Amino acid sequence: MDKLTANVLSFLEQKRADFLKKWKEKAMPPPEPSSTHWEALEDKGKFIYQTVLHALTLSQEELPSYIQEAAHKFAQVKIKDSSGVEQLVYDINTGRNILYQELSDFQTENESFKKIHKHLLCIFDHISYCAVISYCNLKQEEEDVENRHVQSTHEDRLTLLGQMTSSFVHEFRNPLTTVQGFVQLLRAEHPDLPYMDIISSELEQLKFRITQFLMLSKKQEIDQEEVVFSLNDLIDQVSTFVYPRLLELKVSLQQDMQKNLFVKGIQEEIRQVIINIIFNAIEVMANTNEESVIHIKGYQKNNLVYLEASNTGPKIPDSLIKNIFEPFVTTKKTGTGLGLYVSRQIIEKHHGQLLCSSNEQWTTFTIILPIPEEKA
């Protein structure tokens, strides 16, 4: 260390009390002006002052690591105090301004003093930069921990719900199977018996709801094999299945299907996804005065099969569409918020994607599935 730098350090040591007095006057006051908070504020001033003075004694090789360590400690204090990054920068700048005021009383005509002055400026800039970086990293770590906690809590909720629903749903699944069996017997013995189609349709919907709850609990045993099947034929089957509901609510179903579209998977699961999307569309359009239309479009592109189901129902708000596939999120007054969540789980299990977009004219759910190797 040269003589001039030693003299500057000695001068600043003598000015320490003046610095801290001005620091307490100009630094951002604590939210609760108790004696403890004022002591903490004074400690921050002491820390900044001591850090800068010690930095002046270090070589160029030692300086970067020291500043990074000191800036990290200062950022930790700010995080602990729940201070914003703007207050961190304000405190450092306040310390710099006060120190420069004190240093203006240092009497010298030595040209080397300008270099010391410039070096101090670089030290403060480096401290400010490193402190902001450390603060942002620490804040991000805090948010990551909080997000993991929220995610863990969310998963715990789903696990608990799954255990409850699995136990509950199994209790009435067997009676439902019995009812379906007797409905089939009645249809065989009395083909002209009215309302049987409606009863069968409603039982199928009840069975689908049970499947949703069981899949949510992740306890459903899937004993079906994946097969290659025609998406065109599946859409025809679904159209026939939903026709009574379409007729009842005066909804028009339009199709634009490219020929020979094939996918591989569990056909019943894909079928239930499509039915769920169509029934959702029918329900959201039930109370509108506008023309109700569902448009099904299927096509192949880049070794992928796309199935778009669009409806003329009300636009889904932007704030909701981001979370539309999360459990318990629904636009329907009586909805469970599980249908789209389970549907996405099914499609992703088939190595595909389920997307949603919505504007004033159309709300579109897009299923994207890979073309099976047998048909590629």
C-alpha positions in Angstrom: 0.0 0.0 0.0 1.4 3.4 -0.9 1.7 6.3 1.5 -1.2 8.3 -0.1 -3.6 5.4 0.2 -2.6 4.9 3.8 -3.2 8.6 4.5 -6.7 8.4 2.9 -7.6 5.4 5.0 -6.4 7.1 8.2 -8.4 10.1 7.3 -11.6 8.1 6.6 -11.1 6.2 10.0 -11.2 9.6 11.7 -14.4 10.4 9.8 -16.2 7.2 10.8 -18.4 8.8 13.4 -19.4 11.7 11.1 -20.2 9.1 8.3 -22.5 7.1 10.6 -24.2 10.2 11.9 -25.1 11.3 8.3 -25.9 7.7 7.4 -28.6 7.6 10.1 -30.0 10.9 8.8 -30.1 10.0 5.1 -30.6 6.2 5.0 -34.0 4.8 4.5 -35.7 4.7 8.0 -36.9 1.4 9.4 -40.6 0.6 9.2 -40.9 0.4 12.9 -38.6 3.0 14.5 -37.7 1.0 17.7 -34.2 1.0 19.2 -33.5 -2.4 17.8 -34.4 -1.3 14.3 -32.2 1.8 14.6 -29.3 -0.3 15.8 -29.8 -2.6 12.7 -29.8 0.4 10.4 -26.5 1.7 12.0 -25.0 -1.8 11.6 -25.7 -1.6 7.9 -23.9 1.7 7.7 -20.9 0.3 9.6 -20.8 -2.7 7.3 -20.8 -0.6 4.1 -18.1 1.8 5.5 -15.9 -1.0 6.8 -16.2 -3.0 3.5 -15.1 -0.1 1.4 -12.2 0.8 3.6 -10.9 -2.7 3.7 -11.3 -3.0 -0.1 -8.9 -0.1 -0.5 -6.2 -2.2 1.2 -6.5 -5.2 -1.1 -4.7 -6.1 -4.3 -6.4 -6.4 -7.7 -6.3 -10.2 -7.3 -7.8 -10.2 -3.9 -10.5 -7.6 -4.5 -13.1 -9.4 -6.6 -13.7 -12.4 -4.3 -13.8 -10.1 -1.2 -16.4 -7.8 -2.8 -18.5 -10.8 -3.9 -18.5 -12.2 -0.4 -19.3 -8.9 1.3 -22.0 -8.1 -1.2 -23.6 -11.5 -0.7 -23.7 -10.9 3.1 -25.3 -7.5 2.6 -27.9 -9.1 0.3 -28.6 -11.8 2.9 -29.4 -9.0 5.4 -31.8 -7.3 3.0 -33.5 -10.6 2.3 -33.9 -11.3 6.0 -35.3 -7.7 6.5 -37.8 -8.3 3.6 -36.3 -5.3 1.9 -36.7 -4.8 -1.8 -33.8 -4.7 -4.2 -34.5 -0.9 -4.7 -33.7 -0.3 -1.0 -30.5 -2.3 -1.3 -29.3 -0.1 -4.1 -30.5 3.0 -2.3 -28.4 2.1 0.8 -25.2 1.5 -1.2 -25.6 4.7 -3.1 -26.3 6.6 0.1 -23.1 5.2 1.6 -21.2 6.2 -1.5 -22.5 9.8 -1.5 -21.8 10.3 2.2 -18.3 8.9 1.9 -17.5 11.2 -1.0 -18.7 14.2 1.0 -16.4 13.3 3.8 -13.5 12.6 1.4 -13.9 16.1 0.0 -12.3 17.5 3.2 -9.1 15.6 2.5 -6.5 18.2 1.7 -4.1 17.2 -1.1 -2.8 18.4 -4.5 -1.4 15.0 -5.4 -2.6 13.8 -8.8 -2.6 10.2 -7.6 -5.6 11.1 -5.4 -7.8 11.1 -8.5 -6.9 7.5 -9.0 -7.9 6.6 -5.5 -11.1 8.5 -6.0 -11.8 6.6 -9.2 -10.9 3.3 -7.5 -13.4 4.0 -4.8 -16.0 4.6 -7.4 -15.3 1.2 -9.0 -15.5 -0.5 -5.6 -18.9 0.9 -4.9 -20.1 0.0 -8.4 -18.8 -3.5 -8.0 -20.4 -3.9 -4.6 -23.8 -2.6 -6.0 -23.6 -5.0 -9.0 -22.7 -8.1 -6.9 -25.2 -7.3 -4.2 -28.0 -7.0 -6.7 -27.0 -10.3 -8.4 -26.8 -12.1 -5.0 -30.1 -10.6 -3.9 -31.9 -11.8 -7.1 -30.4 -15.3 -6.7 -31.4 -15.5 -3.0 -34.9 -14.2 -3.9 -35.2 -16.9 -6.6 -34.1 -19.6 -4.2 -36.8 -18.4 -1.8 -39.4 -18.5 -4.5 -38.3 -22.0 -5.6 -38.6 -23.3 -2.0 -42.0 -21.7 -1.7 -43.1 -23.1 -5.1 -41.9 -26.6 -4.1 -43.9 -26.3 -0.8 -47.0 -25.2 -2.7 -46.6 -28.0 -5.2 -46.0 -30.5 -2.4 -49.1 -29.3 -0.6 -51.1 -29.5 -3.8 -49.9 -33.0 -4.4 -50.8 -34.0 -0.8 -54.3 -32.6 -1.4 -54.6 -34.7 -4.5 -53.3 -37.8 -2.8 -55.8 -37.4 0.1 -58.6 -36.7 -2.4 -57.6 -39.7 -4.4 -57.7 -42.0 -1.4 -61.1 -40.7 -0.4 -62.7 -40.8 -3.9 -61.2 -44.2 -4.7 -62.7 -45.7 -1.6 -66.1 -44.0 -2.2 -66.4 -44.6 -5.9 -65.7 -48.3 -5.6 -68.7 -48.6 -3.3 -71.2 -47.7 -6.1 -69.3 -49.0 -9.1 -70.6 -52.6 -8.6 -74.3 -51.5 -8.4 -73.8 -49.5 -11.5 -72.5 -52.5 -13.3 -75.5 -54.4 -12.2 -77.9 -51.7 -13.5 -76.1 -51.6 -16.8 -76.5 -55.4 -17.1 -80.2 -55.3 -16.5 -80.6 -52.4 -19.0 -79.0 -54.6 -21.7 -81.4 -57.4 -20.8 -84.4 -55.1 -21.1 -83.2 -53.8 -24.5 -82.8 -57.4 -25.7 -86.2 -58.5 -24.5 -88.1 -55.3 -25.3 -86.3 -53.6 -28.2 -89.1 -51.0 -28.5 -89.1 -50.0 -24.9 -88.9 -46.1 -24.9 -86.1 -44.1 -23.2 -83.6 -46.9 -23.1 -81.2 -45.0 -25.2 -81.3 -42.1 -22.8 -80.9 -44.4 -19.8 -77.9 -46.1 -21.5 -76.4 -42.7 -22.3 -76.7 -41.4 -18.8 -75.2 -44.6 -17.4 -72.3 -44.2 -19.7 -71.7 -40.7 -18.5 -71.9 -41.8 -14.9 -69.4 -44.5 -15.7 -67.1 -41.9 -17.2 -67.3 -39.7 -14.1 -66.3 -42.6 -12.0 -63.4 -43.3 -14.3 -62.3 -39.6 -13.9 -62.3 -39.9 -10.1 -60.4 -43.3 -10.2 -57.8 -41.9 -12.6 -57.4 -38.9 -10.3 -56.6 -41.3 -7.4 -54.1 -43.1 -9.7 -55.5 -46.4 -8.4 -57.3 -47.4 -11.6 -56.0 -50.6 -13.0 -55.7 -50.5 -16.8 -55.9 -53.9 -18.3 -56.5 -52.8 -21.9 -53.8 -53.0 -24.5 -52.7 -50.2 -26.8 -53.8 -50.9 -30.4 -53.7 -49.0 -33.7 -57.2 -47.8 -34.5 -59.0 -45.4 -37.0 -59.6 -42.0 -35.6 -62.2 -41.5 -38.3 -64.2 -44.5 -37.1 -63.9 -43.3 -33.5 -65.3 -39.8 -34.4 -68.2 -41.5 -36.1 -68.9 -43.6 -33.0 -68.7 -40.5 -30.7 -71.0 -38.5 -33.0 -73.6 -41.2 -32.8 -73.2 -41.4 -29.0 -73.6 -37.6 -28.4 -76.3 -37.2 -31.1 -79.3 -37.3 -28.6 -77.7 -34.5 -26.5 -76.9 -32.5 -29.6 -80.5 -32.8 -30.8 -81.9 -31.9 -27.3 -79.9 -28.6 -27.1 -80.0 -27.8 -30.8 -76.3 -27.9 -31.3 -74.9 -28.5 -34.8 -71.9 -30.9 -35.2 -69.8 -30.4 -38.3 -67.0 -32.6 -39.3 -63.9 -32.1 -41.6 -61.9 -35.2 -41.2 -59.0 -36.1 -43.5 -59.3 -39.8 -44.5 -57.3 -42.6 -43.0 -56.2 -41.0 -39.8 -54.8 -43.6 -37.4 -53.4 -43.4 -33.8 -52.1 -45.9 -31.3 -53.4 -46.2 -27.8 -56.2 -47.3 -25.6 -59.2 -46.6 -27.7 -61.7 -46.3 -24.8 -59.6 -43.7 -23.1 -59.2 -41.5 -26.3 -62.9 -41.9 -26.9 -63.7 -40.6 -23.4 -61.4 -37.6 -23.9 -63.2 -36.7 -27.1 -66.6 -37.2 -25.5 -65.6 -35.1 -22.5 -64.5 -32.2 -24.7 -67.7 -32.4 -26.8 -70.0 -32.6 -23.8 -68.1 -29.6 -22.2 -68.7 -27.6 -25.4 -72.4 -28.6 -25.4 -72.9 -27.5 -21.8 -71.1 -24.1 -22.2 -73.3 -23.3 -25.3 -76.6 -24.4 -23.6 -77.4 -21.0 -22.2 -76.3 -18.9 -25.2 -78.6 -17.2 -27.7 -76.1 -17.5 -30.5 -76.0 -20.3 -33.0 -74.4 -23.3 -31.3 -71.8 -25.1 -33.5 -69.2 -27.7 -32.7 -66.6 -28.2 -35.5 -64.4 -31.3 -35.5 -61.4 -31.1 -37.8 -58.8 -33.9 -38.1 -55.6 -33.9 -40.2 -52.1 -35.2 -40.4 -49.0 -33.0 -40.3 -45.3 -33.7 -39.7 -45.9 -37.3 -38.5 -48.5 -36.0 -36.0 -52.3 -36.4 -36.0 -54.2 -33.3 -35.1 -57.8 -33.3 -33.9 -59.4 -29.9 -33.3 -62.7 -29.6 -31.5 -64.0 -26.0 -31.8 -67.2 -24.5 -30.4 -68.9 -21.1 -30.6 -69.4 -20.8 -26.9 -68.2 -17.8 -24.8 -64.6 -16.9 -24.8 -62.6 -18.4 -21.9 -60.9 -15.5 -20.0 -57.2 -15.2 -20.5 -56.6 -15.5 -16.7 -58.4 -18.8 -16.6 -57.1 -20.4 -19.8 -53.6 -20.6 -18.4 -54.9 -23.0 -15.7 -57.7 -24.7 -17.6 -56.1 -28.1 -17.4 -55.4 -27.9 -13.6 -57.6 -29.9 -11.2 -60.6 -28.2 -9.8 -60.5 -25.4 -12.4 -63.8 -25.1 -14.3 -66.0 -22.5 -16.1 -69.2 -24.4 -15.3 -71.3 -23.7 -12.2 -71.7 -27.4 -11.4 -68.4 -28.7 -12.8 -65.9 -30.7 -10.8 -62.9 -29.3 -12.6 -61.6 -32.8 -13.2 -62.6 -33.6 -16.7 -60.0 -31.6 -18.6 -57.3 -32.5 -16.0 -57.9 -36.2 -16.5 -58.2 -35.7 -20.3 -54.8 -34.1 -20.4 -53.3 -36.9 -18.3 -54.7 -39.4 -20.7 -53.3 -37.6 -23.8 -49.9 -37.1 -22.2 -49.8 -40.8 -21.3 -50.3 -41.5 -25.0 -47.2 -39.3 -25.7 -49.4 -36.4 -27.0 -50.5 -32.9 -26.1 -53.9 -31.4 -25.3 -54.0 -27.6 -25.9 -56.6 -24.9 -25.6 -57.1 -21.6 -27.3 -60.0 -19.2 -27.2 -61.2 -16.0 -28.8 -64.5 -14.2 -29.4 -65.4 -16.5 -32.3 -64.2 -20.0 -31.3 -62.8 -21.9 -28.4 -60.6 -24.8 -29.6 -59.3 -27.9 -27.9 -56.5 -29.5 -29.9 -55.4 -33.1 -29.4 -52.0 -33.9 -30.9 -50.9 -37.6 -31.1 -48.0 -39.3 -32.8 -48.6 -41.3 -36.0 -48.1 -45.0 -35.1 -45.0 -46.6 -36.6 -47.2 -49.1 -38.3 -48.8 -46.3 -40.3 -46.0 -43.8 -40.6 
